[in-house]
Amino acid sequence: MERREFLQKCILVIAGASVPLSALTLIDPKKVFAENPDIQWAFLVDTNKCVGCGFCVKACKTENDIPFDANVSRTWVERYVYTKDDKRYVDSPQAALNGFTDSRIDLGRGEYKEIDKANVGKAFFVPKLCNHCSSPACTQVCPVGATYKTDDGVVLVDRTWCIGCGYCIMACPYGARFFHPVAKVADKCTFCYHRLSKGLDSACVNACPFKARRMGNIHDKNDPITQIIMNERVGVLKDEFGTKPQAFYIGLAQEVR
Amino acid sequence: MKSHVWRPLYVVIALAVALLVFRFFYVPNDFGSGKRGFMYSYHRQSNETEWKNQPAKYSVSGRERMHEYCSECHGEIVKVRSEKLHGIIPCEDCHGPAMKHPDNPEKLTIDRSRGLCLRCHTDLPYTTSERHRIPGIDPKTHNTGTECVKCHNPHNPSLEGMK
């Protein structure tokens, strides 16, 4: 072998070896499309605006036929109270169906904690709902294929197919699922899929007087919600779980999970 | 091979075939993975349409399309509401869902209870929350047992507008 030929081949081998493996994999158009369909619903919660009136919970329960007297709800509002002696309290009596009409903290089991007015440091309200994650833990665990993620990004439960085993209720890191006491299946927020497909806002977004709850198409750059998510400081709940939540929060505190 | 090997094997094969036949008839045709693959979207496709076809109850009185639906007939009353105060509250929050109104129900059931007002107007000592900007009362001492609407006008709640 000549020296010139040897060098030429060396360069060729080095060039070939430096091509990353990922460059050689074929692109699956199906996969690319799933990552970029036209519509991808996302939710935006502005915790600074919420006053804890609970109209969203009432509207959601009415719209979706969730029994008022059962202590389950597709959406709920949490109250966070920090005292000046560095104690933190969280409660959500009856998922805030009737709002917060008591300054005492509901500790559960009929116990209430009175907090002295002068001792209240900061306090705020946080509305919560299903995060409609991009990688939902709940749909992975379903043994019968009853819960799934639609192409436009909504996680739904097939009521005729669900066997009520409760795996998904345990799998959700956000506690967004519950057992429907009447339908006897797992139930959760649907982003009011029936309203979205009719061009209406979801019941909770429609009911909120303070614009604390909003919804938009995150794949439309000109959507006002997408603009806020892209340009302002927003957070998601339990990012470390890797579920890629699609509900974004403005004004998140580290205690809110 | 001897028949003591074959016989149980036939049973196993028969069971497997029976299971496959049962599955063929029982699992709906549209069962399959969506674009997100087997892990996240193995489901019965027609269920999406079932969810979409659920009837809606609330109309469009929310903030995004402020009272669009109600003002078609009740324009005068909708206008009376001061935009600065209760104008931000969707009509249906107090008047109830009105998707098919005025056909069904012909007359809406209005929630006039104290509890409805107290959702926002209970005094809570939270100076850092937006709640602080809303005037609040102590429900245990403020005219107990009386409906708020006896004195306050819910459409124009300024204290000058008291009944």
Contacts between the chains, C-beta under 8 A, distances in Angstrom:
chain1	res1	chain2	res2	distance
A	30	B	35	6.2
A	31	B	37	7.9
A	33	B	35	6.2
A	34	B	34	8.0
A	34	B	35	3.9
A	34	B	36	5.2
A	34	B	37	7.5
A	37	B	35	7.2
A	48	B	130	6.6
A	49	B	130	5.8
A	50	B	130	7.0
A	51	B	120	6.0
A	51	B	129	6.8
A	51	B	130	5.1
A	51	B	131	4.3
A	51	B	134	6.3
A	52	B	119	7.9
A	52	B	129	7.8
A	52	B	131	6.4
A	53	B	119	4.2
A	53	B	120	4.8
A	54	B	119	5.7
A	55	B	89	7.9
A	55	B	93	5.0
A	55	B	119	6.8
A	58	B	93	7.8
A	59	B	58	6.3
A	59	B	92	7.7
A	59	B	93	7.2
A	62	B	57	6.3
A	62	B	58	7.5
A	62	B	97	5.9
A	63	B	56	7.2
A	63	B	57	5.1
A	63	B	58	5.8
A	63	B	97	7.2
A	81	B	126	7.5
A	98	B	115	5.7
A	98	B	119	6.7
A	99	B	118	7.0
A	99	B	119	3.3
A	99	B	120	7.1
A	99	B	122	7.5
A	100	B	119	7.9
A	100	B	122	6.9
A	100	B	124	6.6
A	101	B	115	6.9
A	101	B	118	4.5
A	101	B	119	7.0
A	101	B	122	4.5
A	101	B	139	6.3
A	102	B	122	7.4
A	103	B	122	7.8
A	103	B	123	7.8
A	103	B	124	5.4
A	103	B	125	6.5
A	117	B	125	4.4
A	120	B	125	5.1
A	120	B	126	6.6
A	120	B	127	7.7
A	122	B	126	7.7
A	122	B	128	4.2
A	123	B	124	7.5
A	123	B	125	8.0
A	123	B	126	3.7
A	123	B	128	6.2
A	123	B	129	5.6
A	124	B	126	7.3
A	124	B	128	6.5
A	124	B	129	5.0
A	125	B	129	6.6
A	125	B	131	7.3
A	135	B	40	7.1
A	136	B	40	6.4
A	139	B	39	7.5
A	139	B	40	5.0
A	139	B	41	7.2
A	140	B	39	5.6
A	140	B	40	7.0
A	145	B	31	6.9
A	145	B	42	4.3
A	145	B	43	5.3
A	145	B	44	7.4
A	146	B	43	7.3
A	147	B	43	7.5
A	148	B	34	6.8
A	148	B	40	6.7
A	148	B	41	4.4
A	148	B	42	6.5
A	148	B	43	3.5
A	149	B	34	7.4
A	149	B	36	5.4
A	149	B	40	4.6
A	149	B	41	5.1
A	150	B	34	7.0
A	150	B	41	7.3
A	150	B	48	5.7
A	151	B	34	5.9
A	151	B	35	5.1
A	151	B	36	7.1
A	151	B	41	7.8
A	156	B	43	8.0
A	156	B	47	6.8
A	156	B	48	7.0
A	156	B	51	5.7
A	158	B	43	6.0
A	158	B	44	5.5
A	158	B	47	4.2
A	160	B	44	7.8
A	160	B	47	7.4
A	161	B	43	7.7
A	161	B	44	6.0
A	161	B	47	7.3
A	190	B	51	6.2
A	192	B	56	7.8
A	193	B	48	7.9
A	193	B	51	4.6
A	193	B	52	6.2
A	193	B	54	7.7
A	194	B	51	6.1
A	194	B	52	5.8
A	194	B	53	6.9
A	194	B	54	3.7
A	194	B	55	7.2
A	194	B	56	5.9
A	195	B	56	5.1
A	195	B	58	7.9
A	197	B	52	4.3
A	198	B	56	6.0
A	200	B	56	6.0
A	200	B	58	7.8
A	200	B	60	6.3
A	201	B	60	7.4
A	201	B	62	5.5
A	201	B	64	5.8
A	201	B	65	7.9
A	203	B	57	7.7
A	203	B	58	5.3
A	205	B	62	6.5
A	205	B	64	7.4
A	206	B	58	5.5
A	206	B	60	7.0
A	206	B	61	7.1
A	206	B	62	3.4
A	206	B	64	7.6
A	206	B	90	6.3
A	206	B	92	7.5
A	207	B	58	7.3
A	207	B	62	6.6
A	207	B	90	5.9
A	207	B	92	7.2
A	207	B	93	5.6
A	208	B	62	7.3
A	208	B	63	6.9
A	209	B	63	6.7
A	209	B	88	4.6
A	209	B	89	4.4
A	209	B	90	6.6
A	209	B	93	7.0
A	210	B	88	7.0
A	210	B	130	6.9
A	211	B	63	5.6
